[in-house]
Amino acid sequence: MVAFLFPGQGSHEVGMGRELFSLPQGREVLAVAAELGWNKAVPELSAAELSQTSVVQPAIFLVEWAAFLVAQGLRKPEAVAGHSLGEFAALAAAEVLDWPTAFSLVIQRGRLMEEAARTKPGGMLALLGLPLSEAESLAKEAGCFVANLNSPEQVVLAGDLSALAKAEELAAGRGARVIRLNVAGAFHSPFMAEAAQRFANLLEDVTFRPPKTTFVSSATGQVETDPQRIKEILQKQMASPVRWVQTLETLVALGVEEAWEIGPGQVLTKLGRRTTPRIRFRALTEVFACLREG
């Protein structure tokens, strides 16, 4: 059983998707995106442009969708899941949303999150080497929030910059390693509550369909089948923690033996290998190697 995993913000890099967008599937994706008002050549985006949430989120989605179209020509997935932003590509892959609708929502999501980050500045950092219970205790003491449960030994915190500085101090005292993340705000925390409400209003008139492929939500870590419930989860998603460890545990329980990371980079592949030996994780570069080998 194979699952397709779609990464979120932070997986991007300058030049991403160059090979994908040279293929017919990729050219078609960019053509449709242009019809929807997106006229940026993703591989040509600069580091400065990719530092903008309103730019990087749609760009990542387009890479993921082009990658999905190529990858499904090799193997159709039996399950899909997405980390934060990646959930939109996963929902499109499961046909809960058609992909142009999902892409249009991502454009709005990126804009709302960027505005929220300007209104209420903050950031995110990864704690490495602390179990969840200690990370939660540290977050509470520092005055920040648990945003992502990425692996058994990687928890991401979100909050204002002073709280994150306090978290760094506490982490150093407990022998943990800290990495500041290259994001523009305190995502997946109460800092995004107003943006989440505005996004919820946008979703009210959007039709969600039952998944045609098993869909595991990273907001709940569970299989979700009811379209209305999926909509409600997505309405709250940007202000709620990402439960990636639980998502992988659910995929293991479903019988998934192999997972392909459908997007730029190897973030989910590395996290997966640190979380469970029961799934073989493959990055997009490995998928391309299979394509070349025929």
VEXDREN-2710 file (C-alpha; in Angstrom, 1 decimal):
% VEXDREN-2710
k/r/px/py/pz
1/MET/0.0/0.0/0.0
2/VAL/1.4/3.4/-1.1
3/ALA/0.6/6.8/0.4
4/PHE/1.4/10.2/-1.1
5/LEU/2.5/12.8/1.4
6/PHE/2.4/16.5/0.5
7/PRO/4.8/18.8/2.5
8/GLY/4.1/22.3/3.8
9/GLN/5.7/25.7/4.0
10/GLY/9.4/25.4/4.7
11/SER/10.0/22.7/2.1
12/HIS/10.6/25.3/-0.6
13/GLU/13.9/26.2/-2.3
14/VAL/14.9/28.5/-5.1
15/GLY/14.5/26.9/-8.5
16/MET/12.0/24.3/-7.2
17/GLY/10.0/22.5/-9.8
18/ARG/12.2/23.4/-12.8
19/GLU/12.2/19.8/-14.1
20/LEU/8.6/19.3/-13.3
21/PHE/7.5/22.4/-15.2
22/SER/9.4/21.4/-18.3
23/LEU/7.1/18.4/-18.6
24/PRO/3.6/18.5/-20.3
25/GLN/1.9/18.0/-16.9
26/GLY/3.8/20.9/-15.4
27/ARG/3.2/23.2/-18.3
28/GLU/-0.5/22.5/-18.1
29/VAL/-0.5/23.3/-14.4
30/LEU/1.1/26.7/-15.0
31/ALA/-1.2/27.5/-17.9
32/VAL/-4.3/26.9/-15.7
33/ALA/-2.7/28.9/-12.8
34/ALA/-2.2/31.8/-15.3
35/GLU/-5.9/31.6/-16.1
36/LEU/-6.6/32.0/-12.4
37/GLY/-4.4/35.1/-12.2
38/TRP/-1.1/33.5/-11.2
39/ASN/1.5/34.6/-13.7
40/LYS/4.7/33.8/-11.9
41/ALA/7.3/31.2/-13.2
42/VAL/7.8/29.2/-10.0
43/PRO/11.4/28.1/-10.8
44/GLU/12.4/31.7/-11.3
45/LEU/11.1/33.0/-8.0
46/SER/13.9/34.6/-5.9
47/ALA/14.7/33.9/-2.3
48/ALA/13.1/37.3/-1.4
49/GLU/9.9/36.4/-3.2
50/LEU/9.8/33.0/-1.5
51/SER/10.1/34.6/1.9
52/GLN/6.6/36.0/1.3
53/THR/3.9/33.7/2.6
54/SER/1.5/35.0/-0.1
55/VAL/3.9/33.9/-2.7
56/VAL/5.5/30.7/-1.3
57/GLN/2.3/28.9/-0.4
58/PRO/0.8/29.0/-4.0
59/ALA/4.2/28.2/-5.4
60/ILE/4.6/25.1/-3.3
61/PHE/1.1/24.0/-4.2
62/LEU/1.8/24.2/-7.9
63/VAL/5.0/22.2/-7.5
64/GLU/3.0/19.6/-5.5
65/TRP/0.2/19.4/-8.1
66/ALA/2.6/19.0/-11.0
67/ALA/4.5/16.4/-9.0
68/PHE/1.2/14.5/-8.3
69/LEU/0.3/14.4/-11.9
70/VAL/3.6/12.9/-12.8
71/ALA/3.8/10.5/-9.8
72/GLN/0.3/9.1/-10.3
73/GLY/1.4/8.0/-13.8
74/LEU/3.8/5.7/-12.0
75/ARG/1.5/4.6/-9.2
76/LYS/-1.9/5.6/-7.9
77/PRO/-1.9/6.2/-4.1
78/GLU/-4.2/4.2/-1.7
79/ALA/-3.9/7.0/0.8
80/VAL/-3.0/10.7/1.0
81/ALA/-2.0/13.2/3.7
82/GLY/-0.6/16.7/3.8
83/HIS/1.5/18.6/6.3
84/SER/-0.3/21.9/6.9
85/LEU/-0.4/23.7/3.5
86/GLY/0.2/20.3/1.9
87/GLU/-3.3/19.3/3.0
88/PHE/-4.8/21.3/0.2
89/ALA/-2.9/19.2/-2.5
90/ALA/-3.9/16.0/-0.6
91/LEU/-7.6/17.1/-0.7
92/ALA/-7.3/17.7/-4.4
93/ALA/-5.6/14.4/-4.9
94/ALA/-8.5/12.7/-3.1
95/GLU/-10.9/14.7/-5.2
96/VAL/-12.5/16.4/-2.2
97/LEU/-11.8/19.6/-4.1
98/ASP/-10.9/20.1/-7.7
99/TRP/-7.4/21.4/-8.0
100/PRO/-8.1/24.9/-9.3
101/THR/-10.4/25.5/-6.4
102/ALA/-7.8/24.2/-3.9
103/PHE/-5.2/26.5/-5.6
104/SER/-7.5/29.5/-5.3
105/LEU/-8.0/28.8/-1.6
106/VAL/-4.3/28.5/-1.1
107/ILE/-3.8/31.9/-2.6
108/GLN/-6.3/33.4/-0.2
109/ARG/-4.8/31.4/2.7
110/GLY/-1.3/32.7/2.0
111/ARG/-2.6/36.3/1.8
112/LEU/-4.5/36.0/5.1
113/MET/-1.6/34.4/7.0
114/GLU/0.8/37.0/5.7
115/GLU/-1.6/39.8/6.9
116/ALA/-2.0/38.1/10.2
117/ALA/1.8/37.9/10.6
118/ARG/2.2/41.6/10.0
119/THR/-0.6/42.4/12.4
120/LYS/0.6/40.1/15.2
121/PRO/4.3/39.4/14.6
122/GLY/5.8/36.2/15.7
123/GLY/7.9/33.2/14.6
124/MET/8.5/29.5/15.0
125/LEU/11.3/27.3/16.1
126/ALA/12.0/23.5/16.2
127/LEU/13.0/21.8/19.4
128/LEU/15.2/18.8/18.8
129/GLY/15.9/16.1/21.3
130/LEU/13.1/16.7/23.8
131/PRO/10.1/14.3/24.2
132/LEU/6.6/15.8/23.7
133/SER/5.8/16.1/27.4
134/GLU/9.0/18.1/28.1
135/ALA/8.4/20.2/25.0
136/GLU/4.9/21.1/26.1
137/SER/6.1/22.0/29.6
138/LEU/8.9/24.2/28.1
139/ALA/6.4/25.9/25.8
140/LYS/4.1/26.7/28.7
141/GLU/7.0/28.1/30.7
142/ALA/8.2/30.3/27.9
143/GLY/4.8/31.6/27.0
144/CYS/4.6/30.0/23.5
145/PHE/2.5/27.3/21.8
146/VAL/3.1/23.8/20.4
147/ALA/2.4/24.2/16.7
148/ASN/3.8/21.0/15.0
149/LEU/4.3/17.5/16.4
150/ASN/6.6/16.5/13.6
151/SER/8.5/13.4/15.0
152/PRO/9.0/11.8/18.4
153/GLU/11.9/14.1/19.0
154/GLN/11.0/17.2/16.9
155/VAL/8.3/19.6/18.2
156/VAL/7.8/23.0/16.7
157/LEU/6.8/26.0/18.9
158/ALA/5.2/29.2/17.8
159/GLY/4.8/32.6/19.5
160/ASP/6.1/36.1/19.7
161/LEU/9.9/36.7/19.4
162/SER/10.5/37.3/23.1
163/ALA/8.7/34.0/24.0
164/LEU/10.8/32.2/21.4
165/ALA/14.0/33.7/22.8
166/LYS/12.9/32.4/26.3
167/ALA/12.2/29.0/24.8
168/GLU/15.7/28.9/23.3
169/GLU/17.2/29.7/26.7
170/LEU/15.2/27.0/28.4
171/ALA/16.0/24.5/25.7
172/ALA/19.8/25.1/26.0
173/GLY/19.5/24.5/29.7
174/ARG/17.9/21.1/29.1
175/GLY/20.4/20.0/26.4
176/ALA/18.0/20.4/23.5
177/ARG/18.9/21.8/20.1
178/VAL/16.9/24.6/18.6
179/ILE/16.5/25.7/15.0
180/ARG/14.7/28.9/14.1
181/LEU/12.4/28.3/11.1
182/ASN/12.3/30.4/8.0
183/VAL/8.7/31.4/8.3
184/ALA/7.1/34.9/8.6
185/GLY/4.7/34.3/11.5
186/ALA/3.5/32.2/14.4
187/PHE/1.6/29.7/12.3
188/HIS/-0.7/27.0/13.8
189/SER/-1.2/29.0/17.0
190/PRO/-3.7/31.5/18.4
191/PHE/-1.8/34.2/16.5
192/MET/-3.6/33.0/13.4
193/ALA/-7.1/32.9/15.0
194/GLU/-8.5/35.9/13.1
195/ALA/-7.0/34.8/9.8
196/ALA/-8.6/31.3/10.4
197/GLN/-12.0/32.9/11.0
198/ARG/-11.7/35.0/7.8
199/PHE/-10.7/31.8/5.9
200/ALA/-13.6/29.9/7.4
201/ASN/-16.0/32.5/5.9
202/LEU/-14.4/32.0/2.5
203/LEU/-15.0/28.2/2.8
204/GLU/-18.7/28.5/3.5
205/ASP/-19.7/28.5/-0.1
206/VAL/-17.2/25.9/-1.3
207/THR/-18.5/22.4/-2.0
208/PHE/-16.5/19.6/-0.5
209/ARG/-17.0/16.0/-1.8
210/PRO/-16.4/12.6/-0.1
211/PRO/-12.7/11.5/-0.6
212/LYS/-12.2/9.0/-3.4
213/THR/-8.8/8.1/-1.8
214/THR/-8.3/7.5/1.9
215/PHE/-7.5/10.9/3.4
216/VAL/-5.7/11.3/6.7
217/SER/-5.9/14.8/8.1
218/SER/-2.8/16.2/9.8
219/ALA/-5.0/18.4/11.9
220/THR/-6.6/15.4/13.6
221/GLY/-4.2/12.6/12.7
222/GLN/-7.1/10.5/11.7
223/VAL/-8.9/9.2/8.6
224/GLU/-11.6/11.7/7.6
225/THR/-14.5/10.8/5.3
226/ASP/-17.3/13.3/5.9
227/PRO/-17.1/16.3/3.6
228/GLN/-18.7/18.7/6.2
229/ARG/-16.3/17.6/8.9
230/ILE/-13.3/18.0/6.5
231/LYS/-14.5/21.6/5.8
232/GLU/-14.8/22.3/9.5
233/ILE/-11.3/21.0/10.1
234/LEU/-9.9/23.1/7.3
235/GLN/-11.6/26.2/8.7
236/LYS/-9.6/25.8/11.9
237/GLN/-6.4/24.3/10.5
238/MET/-4.1/27.3/10.3
239/ALA/-4.6/28.1/14.1
240/SER/-4.4/24.4/15.2
241/PRO/-1.4/22.1/15.8
242/VAL/-0.2/19.8/13.0
243/ARG/-0.3/16.2/14.4
244/TRP/2.2/14.6/12.0
245/VAL/3.3/11.8/14.3
246/GLN/-0.3/10.7/14.7
247/THR/-0.8/11.0/11.0
248/LEU/2.1/8.6/10.3
249/GLU/0.8/6.2/13.0
250/THR/-2.6/6.2/11.3
251/LEU/-0.9/5.4/8.0
252/VAL/0.9/2.5/9.6
253/ALA/-2.3/1.2/11.0
254/LEU/-3.9/1.4/7.6
255/GLY/-1.2/-0.9/6.2
256/VAL/0.8/1.7/4.3
257/GLU/4.2/0.2/3.5
258/GLU/5.6/3.0/1.2
259/ALA/5.2/6.8/1.2
260/TRP/6.2/9.1/-1.6
261/GLU/6.9/12.8/-0.7
262/ILE/5.1/14.7/-3.5
263/GLY/6.7/18.1/-3.4
264/PRO/10.0/20.0/-3.1
265/GLY/12.7/18.9/-0.7
266/GLN/12.9/15.9/1.7
267/VAL/11.3/17.3/4.9
268/LEU/8.6/14.7/5.2
269/THR/10.9/11.9/4.1
270/LYS/13.4/12.7/6.9
271/LEU/10.8/13.2/9.5
272/GLY/9.2/9.9/8.5
273/ARG/12.4/7.9/8.7
274/ARG/12.9/9.3/12.2
275/THR/9.4/8.3/13.3
276/THR/8.7/4.8/12.0
277/PRO/10.7/2.0/10.4
278/ARG/7.5/0.4/9.2
279/ILE/7.1/2.7/6.1
280/ARG/9.7/3.2/3.4
281/PHE/9.8/6.9/2.6
282/ARG/10.9/8.1/-0.8
283/ALA/11.6/11.7/-1.8
284/LEU/10.5/13.1/-5.2
285/THR/14.1/12.8/-6.6
286/GLU/13.7/9.0/-6.1
287/VAL/10.3/9.1/-7.9
288/PHE/11.9/10.9/-10.8
289/ALA/14.7/8.3/-10.9
290/CYS/11.9/5.6/-11.4
291/LEU/10.4/7.7/-14.2
292/ARG/13.7/8.0/-16.0
293/GLU/14.3/4.2/-15.7
294/GLY/10.9/3.7/-17.3
END
